[in-house]
């Protein structure tokens, strides 16, 4: 009987210890409160190189159901269309979440596009974006709806680190959590309407390089990190 009471006491002590340990290691500090974050519109220039914002293009709003999901997932979004002298248009979309745990993994482009009626005509592929002496790992995918063919380049930031969706995304979040911090996140997406996928991706790469090169280092780091 005494042995059972002793075992019960040890078990209770372990459970209480585990509870207080979980409280101690649960992240409570938002990274966004430690590092001031400018509004997305303040970090993206309206013109750079041969590109200018095309105010004649009004972004098509998502369906009401999808808009509710976006509002619940992100704290701020920005959609801009740029046009160059040749008439080529690039659509830039940024989505920021103060707490990256709020569904960013489930709302990546390969899920959101089909949710809006698009079909994915190719698997998501790895690609490299050369910027400022760095080789940035990005993703390529192609979505279609009727005659509309839309090649897409995208990546995700977790805290101050550029990463990928899936396990790399979770691992970065875990590392921040071990420091007691809740990281924020930014989804960066560029797309264009083009029947030639390879030419579109090359044009997107050039557009992104010009955009990032035109941004001051502290603003650029918001989209691609420091290293």
N, C-alpha and C positions, 0 to 999 in steps of 0.2 A: 504493500500500500504506500509506504513511505517512498519506495523507489518510483512509483508512478507519479507521486506528487512532485518529486524532484525533477523527473523528466518533463512534467507539465510546466514547472517553473522555468526550466531551461528553455523550452520551446516558446513560452510567453516572452521571455527576455529577448530571445533571438528575433521574434516577430516585432517587438517594440523597437529593437535596435535597427532592424531593416526598415521600419517605417521612418524613423528619424534620419537614417542615412539617405533614404529616397528624398526626403524633404531637403536635405543638405545639398544634394547634387542636382535637384530640379532647377533648370535655368529660369531666372526671373527677370534678368536685365535685357531689355530690347537693345540690340545693336544700334538700331535707328535712334535711340536716345543717347547713345555714347558718341556716335558720329553723326553730325548734322547732315541731313539729306535735303538737297535742293529739289524744288519741283522739277519734274521731267522736262517741262517746256523751257526751263531756264538753262538746261545743259545742252540742248540741241540747237545749233544755229539755223536760222531761216535760209541762209544761203552760204555756199562754199564751193570753190572751184567753178565748175560749169553748171552747178545745180542750184535751183531756186524752188522755194515752196510754191506749189500750184494751188492757189486758193480757189480755182474754179472747180476743183474736185471735192465733192462733199462725201465723206465716208458713209457707206451704207450701214445703218445701225443693225446690231444683231437682233434676233427675235427676242420678245419680252422674257421668255423663259431663260434664254442664254444670258441675257443682260442681268437677270437676278443672280445667276451663278457667278458672273464676272464681278458684280458688285460685292458678293459675299467673299470672293477670293482675293481681289486686288483692292488696294487703297487708292490707287491712282493709275490712270491709263492715258496714253498719248498716241494719236494717229495722225500722221502727216504724209502728204504726197508731194514728192519733189519731181521736177521736170528739168531736162537739160536743153541745150540749144537745138539738138536734133529731134526733140519732141518725145524722147524716151521718158517714161514715168517710173518712179520707184516709190513703193508704199512702205513707210517705216512705222512700225508699231512697237510701243514700249508698254509694259504692264508691271507695276510695282506693288509688292505686297510687304507690309511692315512685318508680318509674321509669315515666313515662307512655308510654315507648316499648314497654312490654311488652304490646302487643295491645289497648290501649284503643280504637283506631280500629275494630278488627274486632269489638268487643263492645258497640257502641252499641245502644240499645233496638230500633231498626228491624231489627237482625239477631238480637238475643237473643230477642225475643218469638217470631218465627217458629220459632226453634230449639227453643222449648218447646211448639210446637203451635198457637200463635196465628196468626190471619190479620190482616193489616193491611187495614183497610177504607177507609183514606184515605192520601193521600201525606203525608209529613212536611211540615208547614207552619211558616213563621216566625210568631212572635208576640212581643208586647212585654209585659213585666211591670214595672209602675211600682212602684218601691221607693225610699224615702228620696230623692225628687227625681231619681232616675235612671230611665231607660227601658232595662231589661235585655232583651237579645235572647235569646229562648228558643225551643224547638221544641215543637210539638204533633203528636201522632199518636194514632190510635185502633186498638186491637187487640181482636179478638174470639175467643172460643172457645165454641162452642155459644151458649147464651143470654147468656153473660157479655160485656158491652160495657165496655171499659176505656179511657177517654180518659186520655192521658198527657202531662204537661208535663216537659220535661227540658232540661238544659244541661250543659256540661263546663267545668271549670277546668283550666288548664295552668299550673303554677306559681302565681303570684299574679294571673293574668289570666283573666277569664271570656271564653270564646271559643266557637267552633262546631266540630263535627267536620268533617273534610275538610281543605281547603287552609288555612283560618284556624288550625286546630289544629296543622298541620305548621309553619306559618310562625312561630307563637309558640315552638314547640319549637326551631326553627332559631335564632331570636334568642337564646334562652337558651344554646344550644350555642355560639354565637359568643362568649359571655361565659365559656365554659368550664364551664357548669353543665348538669346533667341535671335537668330539671324533673319534679316529681311531678304528679299529676293527681287530680281528684275528679269523679266523675259524680254529678249530683244529679237525682233523679227523683221526681215526685209523681204518683200516679194514684188513681182512684176507680172504683167500679162504678156506672155511671149510663147509662141508655138515651138521655139527652138530652146530646149532646156539648157544645153551646154552654153550657148551664147548668153542666155539669161543669167546663169550662175556666174559667168565671167564678168558680166556687166554689174551684177550685184556686188561682187568682190571689189571691183573698182570703185563703186559708189561708197561702200563701207570704208574702204581705205581712205578715200578723200574726206569723208565725214569725220572719221576718228582722227586723222592727221590735222584737221582744222580745229579740233577741240583742245582747250588747255588741258594739261596733264591731269589736274585734279577733277575735271569734269569727265574726261575720257576714262579715268579709272572707275567711274560709276558703272560703265558699260562693259569694261573688259578687265577690271582689276589692275593691280600694280605690276604683276609679273606672272 
